[in-house]
């Protein structure tokens, strides 16, 4: 078990911890919010995609994205625990891979919708995932 108060913890361990934590929080919150405030999110996405080819599939798209985000968040959370408690890295790596897949799906939707600013924001998240994969 790693003592998080041990000042000799490596920078690599710290960055792995932070990136995995980031994706656990990001995707658990985002996915759960979509289900908890289903009507609000449905209204937002319906308006956001109203002039795109995705306008007719907003509800199934929202459901799939929400489910995938929760899966990525739960996998990252378990990966964080396994990494901190047992030094196991495979679940954290899987969580980051699932996060990257989610980000690519979101990025694709933004590009199809011609929301280039929204797509550009997702690039920074994807870069964090790539760095995380390189460290694992």
Secondary structure, DSSP 8 states (H G I E B T S, - for coil): ---TT-TT--HHHHHHHHHHHHHHHHHHHHHHHHHHTHHHHHHHHHHHTTTSGGGGGHHHHHHHHHHHHHHHHHHHHHHHHHHHHH---HHHHHHHHHHHHHHHHHHHHHHHTT-HHHHHHHHHHHHHHHHHHHH-
